[in-house]
Amino acid sequence: MAVPGKNGTKRIIKDEKIRAYEKSFIQQCKTYRNKCISSRFRLFVRVWHSSPRFDLDNSLKTLLDCLQSVNAITDDNLCFQIEAEKHIDKYHPRIEFAILEVNEQKNIFQ
């Protein structure tokens, strides 16, 4: 939710639904927990919203924040590509995702 900030700017605050989702994510995320991915990565995401009025980009930011909170990734600025799909499921909203690390070889012959 956007609220007024200092000097006419806006800041984003999380509502109770987002906070509840984050708690649920922490409990459910087992595959990537404590992976501490510290290299560039690609994120593949399918989001099922309960209504078409929800924005896909907000879901992506929340997901990246949650991945940091469970130490799956060390920093969301390491994400250099996102492939995302938005779907509607009124009764079972959810997010499915996968992370692909990109191990870039360094040129040692320079």
ABEGO torsion letter per residue (X at the ends): XBBBBBGGBBBBBBBAAAAAAAAAAAAABAAABGAGBABBBBBBBBBBBABAABBAAAAAAAAAAAAAAAGABABAAABABBBBBBBBBAABBBBBBBBBBBBBBBBAAX
